[in-house]
Amino acid sequence: MAVAQLASKMKITPPSEAKTATMTYPWFALQVRVRHELSAADYLGGLGYEWFLPLYRTKKRWSDRIKEVKSPLFPGYLFCRFNQHDRLPILKTPGVVQIVGFNRIPAVVEEKEISALQILMTTGVSNQPCPFLEVGDKVRIESGPLRGLEGILMDFKGHHRLVLSVTLLQRSVAVEIDSALVASVGSAQSSRREKEVAPNRPVQLVV
Protein backbone atom coordinates (compact mmCIF):
# COMPACT_ATOMS: atom_id res chain seq x y z
CA MET A 1 0.00 0.00 0.00
CA ALA A 2 1.33 3.46 -0.86
CA VAL A 3 2.75 5.66 1.90
CA ALA A 4 0.23 8.40 1.13
CA GLN A 5 -2.66 6.00 1.58
CA LEU A 6 -1.30 4.72 4.88
CA ALA A 7 -0.54 8.22 6.10
CA SER A 8 -4.14 9.24 5.50
CA LYS A 9 -5.36 6.58 7.92
CA MET A 10 -2.60 6.34 10.49
CA LYS A 11 -5.16 5.53 13.14
CA ILE A 12 -7.30 2.54 12.22
CA THR A 13 -10.49 1.67 14.05
CA PRO A 14 -11.30 -2.05 14.34
CA PRO A 15 -14.19 -2.92 12.00
CA SER A 16 -16.15 -5.26 14.24
CA GLU A 17 -17.66 -4.89 17.70
CA ALA A 18 -15.37 -7.64 18.96
CA LYS A 19 -12.31 -5.79 17.74
CA THR A 20 -13.56 -2.48 19.16
CA ALA A 21 -12.55 -3.80 22.57
CA THR A 22 -8.91 -3.40 21.55
CA MET A 23 -9.34 0.37 21.87
CA THR A 24 -9.55 -0.05 25.65
CA TYR A 25 -6.06 -1.53 25.73
CA PRO A 26 -2.93 0.59 26.23
CA TRP A 27 -0.39 1.49 23.57
CA PHE A 28 2.75 -0.57 23.11
CA ALA A 29 5.80 0.02 20.93
CA LEU A 30 6.73 -2.65 18.42
CA GLN A 31 10.25 -2.97 17.10
CA VAL A 32 10.01 -3.83 13.42
CA ARG A 33 12.47 -4.35 10.61
CA VAL A 34 13.57 -1.01 9.15
CA ARG A 35 11.64 -0.18 5.97
CA HIS A 36 8.93 -2.68 6.98
CA GLU A 37 7.03 -0.24 9.23
CA LEU A 38 4.32 0.45 6.63
CA SER A 39 3.72 -3.15 5.64
CA ALA A 40 3.54 -4.23 9.30
CA ALA A 41 1.05 -1.45 10.04
CA ASP A 42 -1.08 -2.46 7.06
CA TYR A 43 -1.06 -6.11 8.21
CA LEU A 44 -2.07 -5.18 11.77
CA GLY A 45 -4.85 -2.97 10.41
CA GLY A 46 -6.14 -5.94 8.41
CA LEU A 47 -6.36 -7.92 11.65
CA GLY A 48 -8.42 -5.13 13.23
CA TYR A 49 -5.77 -3.65 15.51
CA GLU A 50 -5.51 0.08 16.09
CA TRP A 51 -2.03 1.26 15.15
CA PHE A 52 -0.16 4.52 14.91
CA LEU A 53 2.83 5.23 12.71
CA PRO A 54 3.98 8.88 12.92
CA LEU A 55 5.52 10.12 9.68
CA TYR A 56 7.46 13.22 8.70
CA ARG A 57 8.30 14.84 5.39
CA THR A 58 11.87 14.62 4.16
CA LYS A 59 13.66 15.21 0.88
CA LYS A 60 15.48 12.41 -0.90
CA ARG A 61 17.80 12.85 -3.83
CA TRP A 62 17.25 10.62 -6.84
CA SER A 63 19.53 10.38 -9.86
CA ASP A 64 17.71 13.15 -11.73
CA ARG A 65 15.70 15.02 -9.11
CA ILE A 66 14.98 15.70 -5.45
CA LYS A 67 11.67 14.30 -4.23
CA GLU A 68 9.77 14.95 -1.00
CA VAL A 69 8.66 11.73 0.70
CA LYS A 70 7.13 10.66 4.00
CA SER A 71 9.27 8.53 6.30
CA PRO A 72 8.71 7.02 9.78
CA LEU A 73 9.52 9.51 12.52
CA PHE A 74 10.95 6.64 14.56
CA PRO A 75 12.57 4.23 12.07
CA GLY A 76 12.14 0.64 13.18
CA TYR A 77 9.22 1.34 15.52
CA LEU A 78 5.42 1.17 15.30
CA PHE A 79 2.77 1.74 17.98
CA CYS A 80 -0.21 -0.53 18.51
CA ARG A 81 -3.03 -1.12 21.01
CA PHE A 82 -3.52 -4.71 22.10
CA ASN A 83 -4.03 -7.07 25.00
CA GLN A 84 -0.56 -7.92 26.28
CA HIS A 85 -1.86 -11.29 27.45
CA ASP A 86 -2.83 -12.15 23.89
CA ARG A 87 0.21 -10.93 21.99
CA LEU A 88 0.98 -13.94 19.79
CA PRO A 89 -0.79 -12.44 16.71
CA ILE A 90 1.36 -9.32 17.16
CA LEU A 91 4.58 -11.29 17.35
CA LYS A 92 3.62 -13.33 14.28
CA THR A 93 3.06 -10.20 12.21
CA PRO A 94 5.52 -10.13 9.27
CA GLY A 95 8.28 -7.63 9.98
CA VAL A 96 7.72 -7.43 13.75
CA VAL A 97 10.90 -8.22 15.69
CA GLN A 98 9.68 -7.81 19.26
CA ILE A 99 7.49 -5.84 21.64
CA VAL A 100 9.55 -3.21 23.44
CA GLY A 101 9.69 -3.76 27.19
CA PHE A 102 11.66 -4.81 30.25
CA ASN A 103 12.74 -8.41 30.91
CA ARG A 104 10.34 -9.73 28.24
CA ILE A 105 7.42 -7.85 29.79
CA PRO A 106 5.83 -5.35 27.35
CA ALA A 107 6.21 -1.73 28.49
CA VAL A 108 3.18 0.54 28.11
CA VAL A 109 3.71 3.78 26.19
CA GLU A 110 1.97 6.64 27.99
CA GLU A 111 -1.32 7.69 26.42
CA LYS A 112 -0.40 11.39 26.68
CA GLU A 113 2.80 10.82 24.69
CA ILE A 114 0.89 9.12 21.86
CA SER A 115 -1.80 11.83 21.99
CA ALA A 116 0.86 14.54 21.72
CA LEU A 117 2.34 12.85 18.66
CA GLN A 118 -1.09 12.41 17.08
CA ILE A 119 -1.87 16.10 17.57
CA LEU A 120 1.48 16.98 16.04
CA MET A 121 0.71 14.81 13.00
CA THR A 122 -2.73 16.38 12.45
CA THR A 123 -1.48 19.98 12.69
CA GLY A 124 0.89 19.55 9.78
CA VAL A 125 3.61 21.47 11.63
CA SER A 126 7.07 20.74 10.24
CA ASN A 127 8.91 18.18 12.37
CA GLN A 128 11.84 15.81 12.15
CA PRO A 129 13.64 13.20 14.27
CA CYS A 130 16.19 14.46 16.81
CA PRO A 131 18.42 12.84 19.45
CA PHE A 132 16.81 12.14 22.83
CA LEU A 133 18.30 14.63 25.30
CA GLU A 134 17.59 14.98 28.99
CA VAL A 135 18.19 17.97 31.21
CA GLY A 136 21.55 17.36 32.86
CA ASP A 137 23.13 15.71 29.79
CA LYS A 138 26.52 16.91 28.63
CA VAL A 139 26.10 18.30 25.12
CA ARG A 140 28.10 19.95 22.35
CA ILE A 141 26.87 22.79 20.12
CA GLU A 142 27.02 21.53 16.54
CA SER A 143 26.42 24.74 14.57
CA GLY A 144 26.25 28.50 14.86
CA PRO A 145 28.72 30.97 16.37
CA LEU A 146 29.16 28.82 19.49
CA ARG A 147 29.91 25.66 17.53
CA GLY A 148 32.21 23.27 19.38
CA LEU A 149 31.42 24.50 22.89
CA GLU A 150 30.49 21.82 25.40
CA GLY A 151 28.42 22.17 28.54
CA ILE A 152 25.48 20.83 30.53
CA LEU A 153 21.93 21.10 29.14
CA MET A 154 19.66 22.83 31.64
CA ASP A 155 16.06 24.05 31.64
CA PHE A 156 15.05 27.50 32.91
CA LYS A 157 11.49 28.76 32.64
CA GLY A 158 10.78 26.45 29.72
CA HIS A 159 13.91 27.39 27.75
CA HIS A 160 16.95 25.20 27.16
CA ARG A 161 20.24 26.65 28.27
CA LEU A 162 23.82 25.48 27.98
CA VAL A 163 25.78 25.88 31.20
CA LEU A 164 29.51 26.52 30.69
CA SER A 165 31.73 26.19 33.74
CA VAL A 166 35.21 27.16 34.88
CA THR A 167 35.96 24.36 37.32
CA LEU A 168 38.96 26.04 38.90
CA LEU A 169 36.95 29.13 39.80
CA GLN A 170 33.78 27.17 40.59
CA ARG A 171 31.80 29.58 38.43
CA SER A 172 29.32 29.00 35.60
CA VAL A 173 27.53 30.95 32.90
CA ALA A 174 24.27 29.99 31.20
CA VAL A 175 23.67 30.53 27.48
CA GLU A 176 20.19 30.17 25.96
CA ILE A 177 20.30 27.83 22.98
CA ASP A 178 18.06 25.93 20.58
CA SER A 179 18.22 22.28 21.65
CA ALA A 180 18.07 21.31 17.97
CA LEU A 181 21.59 22.69 17.56
CA VAL A 182 23.21 20.43 20.15
CA ALA A 183 24.26 16.79 20.27
CA SER A 184 24.85 14.58 23.27
CA VAL A 185 28.41 14.07 24.43
CA GLY A 186 28.82 10.70 26.18
CA SER A 187 31.88 9.59 28.07
CA ALA A 188 33.32 6.12 27.53
CA GLN A 189 31.93 5.07 30.89
CA SER A 190 28.40 6.33 30.13
CA SER A 191 28.56 4.70 26.69
CA ARG A 192 29.38 1.37 28.27
CA ARG A 193 26.59 1.81 30.78
CA GLU A 194 24.16 2.68 27.98
CA LYS A 195 25.08 -0.46 26.06
CA GLU A 196 24.50 -2.56 29.18
CA VAL A 197 20.99 -1.23 29.80
CA ALA A 198 19.94 -0.50 26.22
CA PRO A 199 18.34 -3.93 25.52
CA ASN A 200 15.94 -3.43 28.45
CA ARG A 201 15.16 0.24 27.82
CA PRO A 202 11.74 1.07 26.32
CA VAL A 203 11.43 3.60 23.52
CA GLN A 204 11.30 7.16 24.82
CA LEU A 205 9.32 9.87 23.03
CA VAL A 206 9.83 13.61 23.11
CA VAL A 207 7.62 16.13 21.36
WOURLIN-V50422 format. One record per pair of residues at least 4 apart in sequence whose ideal C-beta (glycine too) atoms are under 6 Angstrom apart, sorted by the first residue. I is the first residue (numbers start at 1). GAP is how many residues later the second one is. D is the distance in whole Angstrom. If there is no record, write none. Layout:
i & gap & d
I & GAP & D
I & GAP & D
This chain:
i & gap & d
1 & 4 & 5
1 & 5 & 6
1 & 41 & 5
3 & 4 & 6
3 & 67 & 5
6 & 32 & 5
7 & 48 & 5
7 & 63 & 6
10 & 42 & 6
10 & 43 & 6
11 & 41 & 6
12 & 33 & 4
12 & 38 & 6
12 & 39 & 6
14 & 5 & 3
14 & 6 & 5
14 & 8 & 6
14 & 34 & 4
19 & 29 & 4
22 & 27 & 6
22 & 28 & 6
22 & 59 & 5
23 & 27 & 6
25 & 56 & 5
25 & 57 & 6
25 & 58 & 5
26 & 82 & 4
27 & 52 & 5
27 & 54 & 6
27 & 82 & 4
27 & 87 & 5
28 & 52 & 6
28 & 71 & 6
28 & 78 & 5
29 & 48 & 6
29 & 50 & 6
29 & 71 & 4
29 & 80 & 5
29 & 174 & 4
30 & 48 & 5
30 & 50 & 6
30 & 66 & 5
30 & 69 & 6
31 & 66 & 5
31 & 67 & 5
31 & 69 & 6
32 & 4 & 5
32 & 5 & 6
32 & 8 & 5
32 & 46 & 5
32 & 63 & 5
32 & 64 & 5
33 & 62 & 5
34 & 41 & 5
34 & 42 & 5
36 & 4 & 5
36 & 59 & 3
37 & 16 & 6
37 & 35 & 5
37 & 41 & 5
39 & 56 & 6
40 & 38 & 6
40 & 53 & 6
40 & 55 & 4
40 & 56 & 6
41 & 10 & 5
41 & 12 & 5
41 & 37 & 6
43 & 50 & 5
43 & 51 & 6
44 & 5 & 4
44 & 7 & 5
44 & 36 & 6
44 & 49 & 6
49 & 31 & 5
49 & 33 & 6
50 & 31 & 5
51 & 29 & 5
52 & 27 & 4
53 & 25 & 5
54 & 19 & 4
54 & 63 & 5
54 & 67 & 6
55 & 15 & 4
56 & 17 & 5
56 & 71 & 5
56 & 72 & 5
57 & 11 & 6
57 & 13 & 6
58 & 13 & 5
59 & 7 & 5
59 & 9 & 5
60 & 7 & 6
60 & 9 & 5
61 & 5 & 5
62 & 5 & 6
73 & 56 & 6
77 & 126 & 6
82 & 8 & 6
84 & 22 & 5
87 & 4 & 6
99 & 7 & 5
100 & 7 & 6
100 & 102 & 5
100 & 103 & 5
101 & 4 & 5
101 & 5 & 4
101 & 6 & 4
102 & 5 & 6
102 & 98 & 5
107 & 95 & 4
109 & 4 & 6
113 & 92 & 5
116 & 91 & 4
120 & 87 & 6
131 & 53 & 6
132 & 72 & 5
132 & 74 & 6
133 & 4 & 5
133 & 20 & 6
133 & 51 & 6
135 & 18 & 6
135 & 20 & 5
137 & 16 & 5
137 & 47 & 5
138 & 14 & 6
138 & 47 & 5
139 & 14 & 5
139 & 43 & 4
139 & 45 & 6
139 & 46 & 6
140 & 10 & 5
140 & 43 & 6
140 & 45 & 5
141 & 5 & 5
141 & 6 & 5
141 & 8 & 5
141 & 40 & 6
141 & 41 & 5
142 & 39 & 6
142 & 41 & 5
143 & 4 & 5
143 & 38 & 5
144 & 37 & 6
150 & 35 & 6
151 & 11 & 4
151 & 12 & 5
151 & 13 & 5
152 & 11 & 5
154 & 7 & 5
154 & 9 & 5
156 & 5 & 5
159 & 17 & 6
160 & 17 & 6
160 & 19 & 4
161 & 13 & 4
161 & 15 & 5
162 & 13 & 5
162 & 15 & 5
163 & 9 & 5
163 & 11 & 5
164 & 9 & 5
165 & 7 & 4
166 & 5 & 5
186 & 4 & 5
186 & 5 & 5
194 & 4 & 6
197 & 4 & 6
